[in-house]
Amino acid sequence: MIIKSLKTRMILAFSGFSILLALFYWGLLALFLLFSEDTIFNQQVGIELKRQQTYYLQRGNFDQLPTGMSIYLGDEINSHPDAETITQLPPGIDEIEDLNLHVAKATFQSKPLYIVYNVRNQDIDQDILSWLNQIGLIVFLIVSVTGVGVGIFMGRRTARPILRLDERITGLEKNEQFGETNSFGPDEIGRLAHSFAEAYDRSQQFLIREKRFTREVSHELRTPTAVIRGALDILEVQPDNPAALQRIRRANNKTQQLIETFLLLGREENLSLSDECLDSHYVCTMLVEQHQKNTAVPITFEQTEDPQLQILPPLFMVLLNNLLENAIRHTDVGEIRISLNKQQLTVADTGSGFPPEMLPQLGQAYLEGSSGQGLGLSIVVRICQQFGWSVKVDSETGKGSQVHIQFS
């Protein structure tokens, strides 16, 4: 069975490691018992020597000895087959390795007292073995339980930000931004969340640009398409009409420029900067002449300084074209004034203006209450955002509007 949960895998990994670690320590204890057997025998014979001395002082005789041990006082040692070797040992506890003997020697009542422990057929005392096994079992349980607890704690702690990231992702609504990522911490999970947020927000911006591109292209291409359709109607009646052909050619050029312009706006990178400064006077004059043919309201243009704008001409033409079309659409009498200086471009009209409640919404696509589709100023705002320009609209119902494009 494949375990899919990261938290469960971490818990099992910590638990398994802890159990193996506990078994390792238990094995070390067993090895310790194996290699420290002589030390334990020495401790046993030393303890027995002290016990027998105390017992003798209390009762006048020695107590029964454990299996394998024998006690000798004074010359009694001569009865032991290895007496010569034993009597040469200094006071204390010694091991005669060749004879498998452990000897405890002390002076008792002015005589040497010996306890000789023959361990040839002896094992470690069962009480000591049981005590050591209990210690090993306790250590095993402590390490195992601690490991399982740490595994559960670390598994939950590690999985918690991942689960929160999953909840954040699955809970995202349409067109919603990913939001902050600092709460996921500075570790690998935090960096993963930050990278995912960047990728998600970038994809959302891409979808927004795609939708804008579709709306804006359809909005801007209506005029050249209408021009081409009208010219074709004329050519059906007058096949040799050069003016109609010229209108189709101009409309086709404008369509091509618009498509290139909106492709630039639709890209993620800012590729709309120009290496050369725009001839703003020429562009403005040309657009004024074109739009003046479509309205009886006089359009005036005044330029006091060259703003030295590094913008592709098609983009600036789209921007000013939309401002002029909006002004013409809302102005039946009076005039339309265009003024350009180093700091800003202003398009003012004496038309119907906008009601105060509509001003905060200007620049939104498909604005309710507007006579057009609401995309004209939206396109203007987008172009300005591309270059870091600001858009300000002053309007009063019945008295007209002024749109200010501030370049800095």
C-alpha positions as CSV (number, residue, x, y, z in Angstrom):
1,M,0.0,0.0,0.0
2,I,1.4,3.4,-1.0
3,I,1.1,6.1,1.7
4,K,0.2,9.4,0.0
5,S,0.0,11.6,3.1
6,L,3.3,13.5,3.7
7,K,2.4,13.9,7.4
8,T,1.9,10.1,7.8
9,R,5.2,9.4,6.0
10,M,7.0,11.7,8.3
11,I,5.5,10.2,11.4
12,L,6.4,6.7,10.2
13,A,9.9,7.8,9.3
14,F,10.5,9.4,12.7
15,S,8.9,6.4,14.5
16,G,10.9,3.8,12.5
17,F,14.1,5.7,13.1
18,S,13.4,6.0,16.8
19,I,12.7,2.3,17.2
20,L,15.9,1.4,15.2
21,L,17.8,3.8,17.4
22,A,16.4,2.2,20.6
23,L,17.2,-1.3,19.3
24,F,20.7,0.0,18.6
25,Y,21.2,1.3,22.1
26,W,19.8,-2.0,23.5
27,G,22.3,-3.9,21.4
28,L,25.1,-1.6,22.7
29,L,23.9,-2.6,26.2
30,A,24.1,-6.3,25.4
31,L,27.6,-5.8,24.0
32,F,28.5,-3.9,27.2
33,L,27.3,-6.8,29.3
34,L,29.3,-9.2,27.2
35,F,32.5,-7.3,27.4
36,S,32.1,-6.0,31.0
37,E,31.5,-9.5,32.5
38,D,34.8,-9.5,34.4
39,T,34.1,-6.1,35.9
40,I,30.7,-7.4,37.1
41,F,32.3,-10.5,38.6
42,N,34.9,-8.3,40.4
43,Q,32.1,-6.2,41.8
44,Q,30.2,-9.3,43.0
45,V,33.2,-10.7,44.8
46,G,34.0,-7.4,46.4
47,I,30.4,-6.9,47.6
48,E,30.4,-10.5,49.0
49,L,33.7,-9.9,50.9
50,K,32.2,-6.9,52.8
51,R,29.0,-8.7,53.4
52,Q,30.8,-11.7,55.0
53,Q,32.9,-9.5,57.2
54,T,29.8,-7.7,58.5
55,Y,27.9,-11.0,59.0
56,Y,30.9,-12.6,61.0
57,L,31.1,-9.6,63.3
58,Q,27.4,-9.9,64.1
59,R,27.1,-13.7,64.5
60,G,30.6,-15.1,64.9
61,N,30.6,-17.1,61.7
62,F,30.5,-16.7,58.0
63,D,27.3,-16.9,56.0
64,Q,26.5,-19.2,53.1
65,L,28.2,-18.1,49.9
66,P,26.7,-17.9,46.4
67,T,27.4,-20.7,44.0
68,G,31.0,-20.7,42.8
69,M,32.4,-18.8,45.7
70,S,34.5,-20.0,48.6
71,I,35.9,-18.2,51.7
72,Y,39.2,-18.8,53.5
73,L,40.5,-17.2,56.7
74,G,44.2,-17.3,57.5
75,D,45.9,-20.7,56.7
76,E,42.7,-22.1,55.4
77,I,43.7,-20.9,52.0
78,N,46.3,-23.6,51.8
79,S,43.5,-26.1,51.2
80,H,42.8,-24.5,47.8
81,P,44.6,-26.1,44.9
82,D,45.8,-22.7,43.6
83,A,46.8,-21.4,47.1
84,E,50.3,-20.5,46.0
85,T,49.1,-18.1,43.3
86,I,46.3,-16.7,45.4
87,T,48.5,-15.9,48.5
88,Q,50.8,-13.8,46.3
89,L,48.0,-11.4,45.4
90,P,48.0,-8.0,47.1
91,P,45.0,-6.9,49.2
92,G,42.1,-5.8,47.0
93,I,40.2,-7.4,44.1
94,D,42.1,-9.2,41.4
95,E,41.5,-11.6,38.5
96,I,43.5,-14.6,37.7
97,E,42.6,-14.9,34.1
98,D,44.3,-18.2,33.3
99,L,42.5,-19.9,36.2
100,N,39.1,-18.1,35.7
101,L,39.3,-16.9,39.3
102,H,38.2,-13.6,40.8
103,V,39.8,-13.0,44.3
104,A,38.9,-10.5,47.0
105,K,41.6,-10.2,49.7
106,A,41.5,-8.2,52.9
107,T,42.9,-8.3,56.4
108,F,40.3,-9.5,59.0
109,Q,41.1,-10.0,62.6
110,S,44.8,-9.9,61.9
111,K,44.5,-12.6,59.3
112,P,44.2,-12.6,55.6
113,L,40.6,-13.2,54.4
114,Y,40.0,-14.5,50.9
115,I,36.9,-14.9,48.9
116,V,37.6,-16.9,45.7
117,Y,35.1,-16.9,42.9
118,N,35.5,-19.6,40.3
119,V,33.6,-18.3,37.2
120,R,34.5,-21.1,34.8
121,N,30.9,-22.2,34.7
122,Q,29.3,-19.1,36.1
123,D,27.1,-16.5,34.4
124,I,26.3,-13.0,35.5
125,D,24.1,-12.8,38.5
126,Q,20.5,-13.1,37.4
127,D,19.5,-10.1,39.6
128,I,22.0,-7.9,37.8
129,L,21.0,-9.3,34.4
130,S,17.3,-8.6,35.2
131,W,18.2,-5.0,36.4
132,L,20.2,-4.3,33.2
133,N,17.5,-5.8,31.0
134,Q,14.9,-3.5,32.8
135,I,17.1,-0.5,32.1
136,G,17.4,-1.6,28.5
137,L,13.7,-2.0,28.1
138,I,13.0,1.4,29.8
139,V,15.5,3.1,27.5
140,F,13.9,1.3,24.5
141,L,10.4,2.5,25.5
142,I,11.6,6.1,26.2
143,V,13.4,6.5,22.9
144,S,10.6,4.8,21.0
145,V,7.8,6.9,22.5
146,T,9.9,10.1,22.2
147,G,10.6,9.3,18.6
148,V,6.9,8.7,17.8
149,G,5.9,11.9,19.7
150,V,8.6,13.9,17.9
151,G,7.4,12.3,14.6
152,I,3.8,13.3,15.2
153,F,4.8,16.8,16.2
154,M,7.2,17.4,13.3
155,G,4.8,15.7,10.8
156,R,1.9,18.0,11.9
157,R,4.2,21.1,12.1
158,T,5.7,20.5,8.6
159,A,2.4,19.5,7.0
160,R,0.4,22.5,8.5
161,P,1.7,25.2,6.1
162,I,1.4,22.7,3.2
163,L,-2.2,22.1,4.1
164,R,-2.8,25.9,4.4
165,L,-1.2,26.4,1.0
166,D,-3.5,23.7,-0.4
167,E,-6.6,25.4,1.2
168,R,-5.5,28.8,-0.1
169,I,-5.1,27.4,-3.7
170,T,-8.4,25.4,-3.7
171,G,-10.3,28.4,-2.2
172,L,-9.2,30.9,-4.8
173,E,-12.1,32.5,-6.6
174,K,-12.2,33.5,-10.2
175,N,-9.9,36.5,-10.9
176,E,-8.8,36.6,-7.3
177,Q,-5.2,37.5,-6.4
178,F,-3.2,34.9,-4.4
179,G,-2.6,37.2,-1.5
180,E,0.3,37.5,1.0
181,T,2.8,34.6,1.5
182,N,4.7,35.9,4.5
183,S,2.6,33.7,6.8
184,F,4.1,30.6,5.3
185,G,7.5,31.4,6.7
186,P,11.0,31.9,5.2
187,D,11.8,28.2,4.7
188,E,11.4,26.1,1.6
189,I,7.6,26.0,1.9
190,G,7.5,29.7,2.2
191,R,9.6,30.1,-1.0
192,L,7.3,27.5,-2.7
193,A,4.2,29.5,-1.7
194,H,5.9,32.8,-2.9
195,S,6.9,31.2,-6.2
196,F,3.4,29.7,-6.7
197,A,1.8,33.1,-5.9
198,E,4.0,34.8,-8.5
199,A,3.1,32.2,-11.1
200,Y,-0.6,32.3,-10.2
201,D,-0.8,36.1,-10.2
202,R,1.2,36.2,-13.5
203,S,-1.3,33.8,-15.1
204,Q,-4.2,35.9,-13.8
205,Q,-2.7,39.0,-15.3
206,F,-2.2,37.1,-18.5
207,L,-5.9,36.2,-18.6
208,I,-6.9,39.8,-17.8
209,R,-4.7,41.0,-20.6
210,E,-6.3,38.5,-23.0
211,K,-9.8,39.7,-22.1
212,R,-8.7,43.3,-22.4
213,F,-7.1,42.6,-25.7
214,T,-10.3,41.1,-27.1
215,R,-12.5,43.9,-25.9
216,E,-10.1,46.7,-26.9
217,V,-9.4,45.3,-30.4
218,S,-13.1,44.9,-31.1
219,H,-13.7,48.4,-29.9
220,E,-10.9,50.1,-31.8
221,L,-11.5,48.2,-35.0
222,R,-15.1,49.3,-35.4
223,T,-14.1,52.6,-37.0
224,P,-11.7,51.3,-39.7
225,T,-14.0,48.5,-40.4
226,A,-16.9,50.9,-40.9
227,V,-14.7,53.0,-43.2
228,I,-13.7,50.0,-45.3
229,R,-17.3,48.9,-45.5
230,G,-18.5,52.3,-46.6
231,A,-15.7,52.6,-49.2
232,L,-16.6,49.2,-50.6
233,D,-20.2,50.3,-51.0
234,I,-19.0,53.3,-53.0
235,L,-16.7,51.1,-55.1
236,E,-19.6,48.8,-56.0
237,V,-21.3,51.9,-57.5
238,Q,-18.2,53.6,-58.8
239,P,-15.5,51.1,-59.4
240,D,-12.9,53.7,-60.5
241,N,-13.3,56.0,-57.4
242,P,-9.7,56.7,-56.2
243,A,-10.9,58.5,-53.0
244,A,-12.7,55.3,-51.9
245,L,-9.5,53.2,-52.5
246,Q,-7.5,55.8,-50.6
247,R,-9.9,55.5,-47.6
248,I,-9.6,51.7,-47.7
249,R,-5.8,52.0,-47.8
250,R,-5.8,54.4,-44.8
251,A,-8.2,52.3,-42.8
252,N,-6.1,49.2,-43.5
253,N,-2.9,51.0,-42.3
254,K,-4.8,52.1,-39.2
255,T,-6.0,48.6,-38.6
256,Q,-2.5,47.2,-38.8
257,Q,-1.2,49.9,-36.4
258,L,-4.0,49.1,-33.9
259,I,-3.3,45.4,-34.0
260,E,0.4,46.0,-33.4
261,T,-0.4,48.5,-30.6
262,F,-2.7,46.1,-28.7
263,L,-0.3,43.2,-29.2
264,L,2.3,45.4,-27.4
265,L,-0.1,46.2,-24.6
266,G,-1.1,42.5,-24.3
267,R,2.5,41.4,-23.6
268,E,3.8,40.9,-20.1
269,E,7.0,42.8,-20.8
270,N,7.0,46.6,-21.4
271,L,7.9,46.7,-25.1
272,S,6.1,49.9,-25.9
273,L,9.0,52.3,-25.3
274,S,10.5,53.9,-28.3
275,D,14.2,54.7,-28.9
276,E,13.2,58.1,-30.4
277,C,11.1,60.9,-29.1
278,L,7.6,61.2,-30.5
279,D,6.8,64.0,-33.0
280,S,3.9,65.0,-30.8
281,H,3.0,68.2,-32.8
282,Y,2.7,66.2,-36.0
283,V,0.6,63.4,-34.5
284,C,-1.8,65.8,-32.7
285,T,-2.2,68.0,-35.7
286,M,-3.0,65.0,-38.0
287,L,-5.6,63.6,-35.6
288,V,-7.2,67.0,-35.2
289,E,-7.5,67.3,-38.9
290,Q,-9.0,63.8,-39.3
291,H,-11.6,64.3,-36.5
292,Q,-12.5,67.8,-37.6
293,K,-14.0,66.2,-40.7
294,N,-16.5,64.2,-38.5
295,T,-17.8,67.0,-36.3
296,A,-19.1,70.6,-36.7
297,V,-17.7,71.5,-33.3
298,P,-14.3,73.3,-33.7
299,I,-11.2,71.4,-32.4
300,T,-8.2,73.5,-31.5
301,F,-4.7,72.4,-30.7
302,E,-2.1,74.4,-28.8
303,Q,1.4,73.2,-27.9
304,T,3.7,75.3,-25.8
305,E,6.5,72.9,-25.1
306,D,7.6,69.5,-26.6
307,P,7.2,66.9,-23.8
308,Q,9.9,64.6,-25.4
309,L,7.8,61.5,-25.0
310,Q,9.4,58.1,-25.7
311,I,6.3,56.3,-26.9
312,L,5.5,54.5,-30.1
313,P,3.4,56.7,-32.3
314,P,0.5,54.1,-32.7
315,L,0.1,54.0,-28.9
316,F,0.0,57.8,-28.6
317,M,-2.5,58.0,-31.5
318,V,-4.8,55.4,-29.8
319,L,-4.6,57.4,-26.6
320,L,-5.4,60.8,-28.1
321,N,-7.9,59.3,-30.6
322,N,-10.0,57.8,-27.8
323,L,-9.9,61.1,-25.9
324,L,-11.1,63.0,-29.0
325,E,-13.8,60.5,-29.8
326,N,-15.2,60.7,-26.3
327,A,-15.1,64.5,-26.4
328,I,-16.9,64.6,-29.8
329,R,-19.4,62.1,-28.6
330,H,-20.4,64.2,-25.7
331,T,-20.1,67.7,-27.3
332,D,-22.8,69.1,-29.6
333,V,-22.1,72.8,-29.2
334,G,-19.1,74.8,-28.1
335,E,-15.6,73.6,-28.7
336,I,-12.9,71.0,-28.0
337,R,-9.5,72.2,-27.0
338,I,-6.2,70.2,-26.9
339,S,-3.3,71.6,-25.1
340,L,0.1,70.0,-24.7
341,N,3.2,71.0,-22.7
342,K,6.1,69.4,-21.1
343,Q,4.1,68.2,-18.0
344,Q,0.7,67.1,-19.4
345,L,-1.7,66.7,-22.2
346,T,-5.2,68.1,-21.7
347,V,-8.4,67.5,-23.8
348,A,-11.2,69.8,-22.7
349,D,-14.7,70.0,-24.1
350,T,-17.9,72.0,-23.5
351,G,-20.2,69.0,-23.8
352,S,-22.6,67.3,-21.4
353,G,-20.0,66.3,-18.9
354,F,-20.4,63.4,-16.3
355,P,-22.4,63.3,-13.2
356,P,-20.4,63.4,-9.9
357,E,-21.2,59.8,-9.0
358,M,-19.7,58.5,-12.3
359,L,-16.3,60.2,-11.9
360,P,-14.8,57.6,-9.5
361,Q,-15.7,54.9,-12.1
362,L,-14.3,56.5,-15.2
363,G,-11.6,54.3,-16.7
364,Q,-13.5,51.1,-16.1
365,A,-14.5,49.0,-19.1
366,Y,-18.3,48.8,-19.9
367,L,-19.1,51.7,-17.6
368,E,-22.8,51.8,-16.8
369,G,-24.5,55.1,-17.6
370,S,-22.1,56.0,-20.4
371,S,-23.3,56.6,-23.9
372,G,-20.5,54.4,-25.4
373,Q,-19.2,51.0,-24.4
374,G,-17.0,52.6,-21.7
375,L,-13.8,51.2,-23.2
376,G,-12.3,54.4,-24.6
377,L,-11.1,55.9,-21.4
378,S,-10.3,52.4,-20.1
379,I,-7.8,52.0,-23.0
380,V,-6.4,55.5,-22.2
381,V,-5.9,54.5,-18.5
382,R,-4.1,51.3,-19.5
383,I,-1.7,53.1,-21.8
384,C,-0.9,55.6,-19.1
385,Q,-0.3,52.9,-16.6
386,Q,2.2,51.3,-19.0
387,F,4.3,54.5,-18.8
388,G,3.7,55.5,-15.2
389,W,1.5,58.5,-16.2
390,S,-1.5,59.6,-14.2
391,V,-5.0,60.4,-15.5
392,K,-7.2,63.0,-13.9
393,V,-10.8,63.9,-15.0
394,D,-12.6,67.1,-14.1
395,S,-16.2,67.2,-15.1
396,E,-19.4,69.1,-14.4
397,T,-22.7,68.1,-15.7
398,G,-23.9,70.4,-18.5
399,K,-20.6,72.3,-18.6
400,G,-18.1,69.8,-20.1
401,S,-15.1,67.7,-19.1
402,Q,-11.3,68.0,-18.9
403,V,-9.1,65.0,-19.1
404,H,-5.5,65.6,-17.9
405,I,-2.7,63.2,-18.7
406,Q,0.2,64.0,-16.5
407,F,3.6,62.7,-17.7
408,S,5.4,62.8,-14.4
